[in-house]
């Protein structure tokens, strides 16, 4: 049975993005809520993989880990200067169109 995407937000992600997604009924977990502040990128990906979260980040180090073959439950990436509105719209589109299974070892760009 298809499962809806749940987003894990890296520690640099604006609280406004979290608020916007939660108001739209999307399940979100922040690195702070997960007690993962200061964890390495590999530790963050491992946490997401173990707990079925798709990570959203504006840190291109996650793209490098993907390119190196690191497995994950999904990465969504946006450049640093991407507006909050564009990020929320992009994450909403991903949520509406894709399922968790679609995101395994897959990267989406906003």
Secondary structure, 3 states (H helix, E strand, C coil): CCCCCCEEECCCCCHHHHHHHHHCCCCEEECCCCCCCCCCHHHHHHHHHHHCCEEEECCCHHHHHHHCCCCCCCEEECCCCCCHHHHHHHHHHHHHHCCHHHHCCCEEEC
